[in-house]
């Protein structure tokens, strides 16, 4: 029962905070925060508590495969958003994500290669966002007060489905489902419906930098030889925050250089 209560609070609360940050400071910052392990991280922790640390270590590389599949999710949503409404865009994005992770799982790629591919996928995401960016920057979404509560409720529903399904699967598929784009499905759908395609592209661009922290988090879970659950996840959180902090500074410097170069 305590685990269930914690699940019902953790991810919806984090999504509500991200939505509030998006409303207050813009789509890029909201996307950056969403790129951090705010859903996959808690799910991994609950799996470790319930199934054991060795199980969570194996699942971590499945989650990295899921992050690679996010390139397909982003491409599916952005391309479809040129012509269709948000339900069709979400369906296309999830279909592309599932096809990518199924292919990666079937190919049985070594763990080290999965980590490298996850980093390379961020480059693909960056190129996609740059090619899709529109000339006029999108404004932050103007959301009614009830909107954040609806987003949090939708996140809770998806979270329960993913975690309950994960227990019936092997560690690899449990990890893949832990990386299911719960937060992104909700954020992209709501943002597109309220602010349009340009806002989604801005948000995905910010998320690309935040995902560096998520990759660092699951690399620590998969490889750090820590016997203690608290030590392992404490180190993973520090790695995620450190990588996110460094990536945010790199992003600001890169954007400043681009502005100076007139790009």
C-alpha positions as CSV (number, residue, x, y, z in Angstrom):
1,X,0.0,0.0,0.0
2,X,2.8,2.6,0.8
3,X,4.3,1.9,-2.7
4,X,1.0,2.4,-4.3
5,X,0.4,5.7,-2.5
6,X,4.0,6.8,-3.5
7,X,3.3,6.0,-7.1
8,X,0.1,7.9,-7.1
9,X,1.9,11.0,-5.8
10,X,5.3,11.0,-7.4
11,X,4.9,11.3,-11.1
12,X,1.6,13.3,-11.2
13,X,3.2,15.8,-8.8
14,X,6.4,16.1,-10.9
15,X,4.4,16.5,-14.1
16,X,2.3,19.3,-12.4
17,X,5.5,21.1,-11.5
18,X,6.9,20.8,-15.0
19,X,3.6,22.1,-16.4
20,X,3.7,25.0,-14.0
21,X,7.3,25.8,-15.1
22,X,6.3,25.6,-18.7
23,X,3.5,28.1,-18.1
24,X,5.7,30.4,-16.1
25,X,9.0,30.3,-18.0
26,X,8.3,28.9,-21.4
27,X,8.3,25.8,-23.5
28,X,12.0,25.3,-23.6
29,X,12.5,25.2,-19.9
30,X,9.4,23.0,-19.5
31,X,10.8,20.6,-22.1
32,X,14.2,20.6,-20.4
33,X,12.6,19.6,-17.0
34,X,10.5,17.0,-18.8
35,X,13.6,15.5,-20.3
36,X,15.0,14.7,-16.8
37,X,14.0,11.3,-15.3
38,X,10.8,12.5,-13.7
39,X,8.8,9.5,-14.7
40,X,11.3,6.7,-15.6
41,X,13.4,7.4,-12.4
42,X,10.6,6.9,-9.9
43,X,9.4,3.8,-11.8
44,X,12.9,2.4,-11.7
45,X,13.1,3.0,-8.0
46,X,9.8,1.3,-7.3
47,X,10.9,-1.7,-9.4
48,X,14.1,-1.9,-7.4
49,X,12.1,-1.8,-4.1
50,X,9.7,-4.5,-5.3
51,X,11.9,-6.7,-7.5
52,X,15.4,-6.1,-6.2
53,X,18.4,-4.1,-7.4
54,X,19.7,-6.7,-9.9
55,X,16.3,-6.6,-11.6
56,X,16.5,-2.8,-11.8
57,X,20.0,-2.9,-13.2
58,X,18.9,-5.1,-16.1
59,X,15.8,-3.0,-16.6
60,X,18.0,0.2,-16.8
61,X,19.3,-0.8,-20.2
62,X,15.8,-1.4,-21.5
63,X,15.0,2.1,-20.4
64,X,18.0,3.4,-22.4
65,X,16.5,1.6,-25.4
66,X,13.3,3.4,-24.8
67,X,15.1,6.7,-24.8
68,X,16.5,5.9,-28.2
69,X,13.0,5.2,-29.4
70,X,12.1,8.7,-28.3
71,X,13.7,9.9,-31.6
72,X,10.9,8.1,-33.4
73,X,8.3,9.6,-31.0
74,X,9.5,13.1,-31.6
75,X,9.7,12.6,-35.4
76,X,6.2,11.1,-35.5
77,X,4.6,13.9,-33.6
78,X,6.4,16.8,-35.3
79,X,5.8,15.5,-38.9
80,X,2.2,14.6,-38.2
81,X,1.6,18.0,-36.6
82,X,1.9,19.6,-40.0
83,X,-1.3,18.0,-41.1
84,X,-3.3,16.5,-38.3
85,X,-4.8,17.2,-34.9
86,X,-3.2,16.0,-31.6
87,X,-4.9,12.5,-31.4
88,X,-3.5,11.5,-34.7
89,X,-0.1,13.0,-33.9
90,X,0.0,11.1,-30.6
91,X,-0.9,7.9,-32.3
92,X,1.8,8.3,-34.9
93,X,4.4,9.2,-32.2
94,X,3.6,6.2,-30.1
95,X,3.6,3.9,-33.1
96,X,7.0,5.1,-34.1
97,X,8.3,4.8,-30.5
98,X,7.0,1.2,-30.2
99,X,8.5,0.2,-33.6
100,X,11.9,1.6,-32.7
101,X,12.1,-0.1,-29.3
102,X,10.8,-3.4,-30.6
103,X,13.5,-3.4,-33.3
104,X,16.2,-2.5,-30.7
105,X,15.0,-5.3,-28.4
106,X,14.9,-7.8,-31.2
107,X,18.4,-6.9,-32.4
108,X,19.8,-7.7,-28.9
109,X,22.3,-4.8,-28.9
110,X,25.1,-5.0,-26.2
111,X,24.6,-2.7,-23.2
112,X,27.6,-0.5,-24.1
113,X,26.3,0.0,-27.6
114,X,22.9,0.9,-26.2
115,X,24.5,3.7,-24.1
116,X,26.3,5.0,-27.2
117,X,23.2,4.9,-29.4
118,X,21.2,6.8,-26.7
119,X,23.8,9.6,-26.9
120,X,23.7,9.6,-30.7
121,X,19.9,9.7,-30.7
122,X,20.2,13.1,-29.0
123,X,22.1,14.4,-32.0
124,X,19.3,13.1,-34.3
125,X,16.7,14.8,-32.1
126,X,18.7,18.1,-32.3
127,X,18.8,18.0,-36.1
128,X,15.1,17.2,-36.2
129,X,14.2,20.1,-34.0
130,X,16.4,22.5,-35.9
131,X,15.0,21.4,-39.2
132,X,11.4,21.8,-37.9
133,X,11.8,25.1,-36.0
134,X,9.5,27.8,-37.3
135,X,10.6,31.4,-37.8
136,X,8.3,32.9,-35.2
137,X,9.1,31.6,-31.7
138,X,6.1,30.0,-29.9
139,X,4.8,31.7,-26.8
140,X,4.3,29.7,-23.6
141,X,0.9,28.0,-23.4
142,X,-1.8,30.0,-21.6
143,X,-3.4,27.3,-19.5
144,X,-6.5,27.5,-17.3
145,X,-6.1,26.4,-13.7
146,X,-7.8,23.1,-14.1
147,X,-5.4,22.1,-17.0
148,X,-2.5,21.1,-14.7
149,X,-4.9,18.9,-12.7
150,X,-6.1,17.2,-15.8
151,X,-2.5,16.6,-16.9
152,X,-1.6,15.1,-13.5
153,X,-4.6,12.8,-13.6
154,X,-3.7,11.6,-17.1
155,X,-0.1,10.9,-15.9
156,X,-1.4,8.9,-13.0
157,X,-3.6,6.7,-15.2
158,X,-0.7,6.0,-17.6
159,X,1.7,5.4,-14.8
160,X,-0.5,2.8,-13.2
161,X,-1.0,1.0,-16.5
162,X,2.8,0.9,-17.2
163,X,3.9,-0.3,-13.7
164,X,1.2,-2.9,-13.4
165,X,2.0,-4.3,-16.9
166,X,5.8,-4.2,-16.1
167,X,5.5,-6.8,-13.3
168,X,4.4,-9.5,-15.7
169,X,7.4,-9.0,-18.0
170,X,11.1,-9.7,-18.0
171,X,13.5,-7.0,-16.8
172,X,14.3,-5.7,-20.3
173,X,10.7,-5.1,-21.2
174,X,10.0,-3.7,-17.8
175,X,12.7,-1.2,-18.4
176,X,11.4,-0.3,-21.8
177,X,7.9,0.3,-20.3
178,X,9.5,2.3,-17.5
179,X,10.8,4.6,-20.3
180,X,7.4,4.8,-22.0
181,X,6.9,8.5,-22.8
182,X,4.2,9.2,-20.3
183,X,5.1,12.8,-19.6
184,X,5.8,13.6,-23.2
185,X,2.6,12.1,-24.5
186,X,0.7,14.4,-22.2
187,X,2.8,17.5,-22.6
188,X,3.0,17.3,-26.4
189,X,-0.7,16.6,-26.8
190,X,-1.8,19.5,-24.5
191,X,0.8,21.9,-25.8
192,X,-0.1,21.2,-29.4
193,X,-3.8,21.6,-28.7
194,X,-3.3,24.9,-26.9
195,X,-0.3,26.5,-28.6
196,X,0.4,24.8,-31.8
197,X,3.2,22.9,-33.5
198,X,5.9,25.6,-32.9
199,X,5.5,25.3,-29.2
200,X,5.9,21.5,-29.3
201,X,9.1,21.9,-31.3
202,X,10.4,24.4,-28.8
203,X,9.6,22.0,-25.9
204,X,11.2,19.0,-27.6
205,X,14.3,21.1,-28.2
206,X,14.6,21.8,-24.5
207,X,13.8,18.2,-23.7
208,X,16.7,17.0,-25.8
209,X,19.2,18.7,-23.4
210,X,17.4,17.4,-20.3
211,X,17.6,13.8,-21.6
212,X,21.3,13.9,-21.1
213,X,20.5,13.8,-17.4
214,X,18.2,10.8,-17.9
215,X,20.9,8.9,-19.8
216,X,23.4,9.6,-17.0
217,X,20.9,8.4,-14.4
218,X,20.3,5.0,-16.0
219,X,24.0,4.6,-16.9
220,X,24.7,4.8,-13.2
221,X,21.9,2.4,-12.3
222,X,23.2,-0.1,-14.9
223,X,26.9,0.1,-14.1
224,X,27.7,1.5,-10.7
225,X,28.7,-1.4,-8.4
226,X,26.8,-0.1,-5.3
227,X,25.3,-2.6,-3.0
228,X,23.0,-0.2,-1.2
229,X,19.7,0.9,-2.8
230,X,19.9,4.4,-1.3
231,X,23.6,4.8,-2.4
232,X,22.8,3.6,-5.9
233,X,19.9,5.9,-6.5
234,X,21.5,8.8,-4.7
235,X,24.4,8.5,-7.0
236,X,22.1,8.3,-10.0
237,X,20.2,11.4,-9.0
238,X,23.4,13.3,-8.5
239,X,24.6,12.2,-12.0
240,X,21.3,13.3,-13.5
241,X,21.4,16.7,-11.9
242,X,25.1,17.2,-12.7
243,X,24.6,16.2,-16.3
244,X,21.5,18.4,-16.6
245,X,23.4,21.3,-15.1
246,X,26.3,21.0,-17.5
247,X,24.0,20.5,-20.5
248,X,22.0,23.6,-19.6
249,X,25.2,25.7,-19.6
250,X,26.4,24.2,-22.9
251,X,22.9,24.9,-24.3
252,X,23.0,28.6,-23.3
253,X,26.6,29.0,-24.7
254,X,25.6,27.2,-27.9
255,X,22.5,29.4,-28.4
256,X,24.6,32.6,-27.7
257,X,27.1,31.5,-30.3
258,X,24.4,30.8,-32.8
259,X,22.9,34.3,-32.3
260,X,26.3,35.9,-32.7
261,X,26.8,33.9,-35.9
262,X,23.3,34.9,-37.2
263,X,22.2,31.2,-37.3
